[in-house]
């Protein structure tokens, strides 16, 4: 994804596709409702269609309120507690439809997922969560490690020799500076293992758009701030990350005066 695209534009992409998905499901529901009253249909068939239409109507109403909550939260940087449930319905239930709609329009999947990450980050920032450093988990991808290094750091990041040739040394420096938990993951399975092991109250995650998106959805309701990695050498190979963005995310979560600065 092009990191030069303004963040507000990236947010609008996901929100627009989410609204489009709601419109499509609404039109589908209207079609089903029309078929219910078709005289040539049997009673059983009509009842099945009615049940399906009722489920879709409930989903549409919840997601509609959720979409409104997402827009209000991002615009006002304020949390709306009554809309948290509908917002989760909109994000989790309609996410596959957003991807499908984007595919129909030929939109790059990384752009859509990057937009979702920015929307998620906006919602997390609006919550104003403050925790102790030990309650925060920083998840980093294994592809930060120099490809020529023969040291295995995914199971134990402390195996790193601190040569400074890759981002692993920076991750360890961040851990020392803030006193947070850190894990390096090869994928979702290992990331979930770290979440179970450390039981964090919040997560800062560095990864590609695909892994961040699935991780944010899997970690729910744990708040996650996602930071897309930098890939000058292509995906999953000697990647980098923005130290400034990681510091910003950690300082947002960590209680004032708790960091090591």
N, C-alpha and C positions, 0 to 999 in steps of 0.2 A: 504494500500500500504506500502511496506517496505521502510521506510525512509532511510535505509542504502544503497540503490541503488544509485550509483553516479549520480549526476544531468545530466551530459552529456549523460549518457546511457539512462536515462528516456526521454530526448529530442529526441534521435535517434529513440526511439520506435514510437512516434507519427509521426515524419517526414517520417520514413520508411513506415508506414501504409498509410500515405497520398500519397506517391509515388505509392504504390501498388494500391490504389483506382484509381488514375489517369490512371494507366496502364489498369485496368479492364474496365473503362469507354471508354478508347481509343479502346480497342478490341471490345467492344460492338458497338461503332460507326463505326468501319470498317465492322462489320457484317451487320449493317443497310445499309451502303453505297453499299455493295455487293447486297443486296436485291432490292435496288432502280433500278438497271439495269437488274433485272430479267425479261425476256420477257413475262412471263405469268402473271405479275402483271398489274392491270389497271392503267390508268394515274392518277386517283385520289389517289389511294393507293401509287403510286410512289411519288406524290407531298407531301403527308403526311409524308412519310418516309424521304424525302429530307428536309422538315422543321425540323423534329426531329433531323436529323443528323447535320443540320446547328447549331441548339441550342447547341447540345452536343459539337460540334467542338469549338464554342465560349467559352463554359464553360471550356473545356479542355485547351485551349490556355491561358485563364485568370488564371486558377488554376495553370497551369504550370509556368507562370511567377510569380505567388504568391508563389509557392513552392521555386522557385529560390530566391525570395526576402526574404523568411523566413530564408533560409540557409545562405545567404549573411549577413543578419542583425545580426543573432546570431554569426556567425563566426567573423565578423568585429566590432560588437557592434556599429554599425552605421546605422542611419535611411536612407532609400531610398524612398524619397517622391513619385516618379513615380510608385513605386510598392505597395503603400499602398492599393489601390483599389483591385488589383489582390490578395493581401495577405488576404484581408477580404473575397473574394470569396472562396479562398482555405480553409480558416479556418471555415467559417460559412456554406457554401454550401456542402462541402465534409465531414464535421464532422460526419454526420450519416453514410456515407459509410465507414469511418474509423472504427467506432464502429462495423459495420456489418462485416467488414473484420477481425477485431480482434476476434469477436465471432466465426467466421469460423475456425480460427486458435487456438481457445481455450485460448486466452489471457484474463486474468482477467480485467474486465471493469475498476476497480479502477486504475490499472497500466496504462491503456491507458489514462484515464482522468487525472491522475497525470502527465503523460508525456505532455499532452496538456497544463496543468497549467504551467509547467516549460517552455514550448515553449512560451506561452503567456507572462510570466514574463520576459523572455529574450528579447522579442520584446519591452516590455514596458521600460525596463532598457535602451535599445538602444536609446530611444527617448529623454532621458535627461530632463524630464519635471520638472519644478520648480514652486511651487505655494505657496500661503500663508497658514498658518496652518488652518484657518477657512474655506478654500476651500477644505480641505481633510476630507473624511468620513471614519471612521473605523467601519466596520461591523463585529460583533461577533455573534456566535451562542448561542442560549439560553441554550444549553446543557453544557456550561461552568459552569452554576450555580449548586451549590451543590443540589443533588436530595432531600435531607432532609430539605432544606430551604422552608419555606412557604410564602416567600415574592415574589410577582410578579414583575419582573424587565423588562419584554419584552416591555411593553408599556412605562415605565419610569424607566430607569436604576438608577436614583437617589433614588429610593426606597430602594436600597441596604443599608444594615446596616453596611457595611465595616468590617465584622467580620474577614475577611481574610481566610476563609475556602475554597474559590474557586476563580476562575479566574476573577470573576466580579469585585472584588476589584482592581485587576491589570489593568483591562480595564479602570476603573475610574482614577486610578493613571496615566495611559498613557494620558488620556484626560487632566488632570490637568497639566501634564508636558509639553505637546506640544500645548495645546489650540486648539485641533482639534474637529471635530464633531464625535459623537459616537452613534451607534444604535445596539441594540440586537434584532436579528430576529429569529423567529420560522421557517422561510422558505422564499421562493422566494417572496410571496405576500407582507409580511411585509418589506423585504429588498427593494423591489421596492418602497414601501411607503416612506421609509427613503430617497431614492434617489430623489424622487419627492419633498419631503419636504425640504431637505438641498441643492439640486442642486449642488453637488460637482463637482469639475473639475478633481478629481482623487479619487480612492477608494483603501483602503487596506482591504481585506476581509479574515477572518478566518472561515474556514468551512471544511466539508468533501469534497472529490473529486467530488461527484455528485453535491452538491450544488454550489461549486466553479465553476465548468464547466458551469452549466446553468446560473449562475450569471454573469460570464465573457461574455458569448454570449449575454445575455439580456442587459447588461450595455453598450455594444458597441454603440457609439464610445468613451465613457468615459474609460480612461485607468484604469485597475484594476490589482493590484498585489495580487495574491492569495497565501495564506499560509494554508496548510493543518493542521487541528487540530490533536492533539495527543489523542489516544483512548485506554488508558490502561485498561479501564473497558468495552470495546466494543463500538459500535456505539451509538451516541446520549445519552450517559449516563456518567455524571461526566468527561467530556473531559477536556483537557488542551491545551496549545499552547506554542510555543517557543517565549518567550519575546525578545530574541535576534533577531529573524527573523522579528518580528513586528517592533522593533526599527530600524532595517536596512531599511525596506520598507518605514517607515515614514520619516526617515532622507533622503532617496533618493528623495522623493517628496517635502519636506518642504525646503523653501529657507534658505540658510546659515544664521545663526544668528537669525532665527525666532523661534527656539525651546526654550524650557524652561530650557535647560541644562546650 
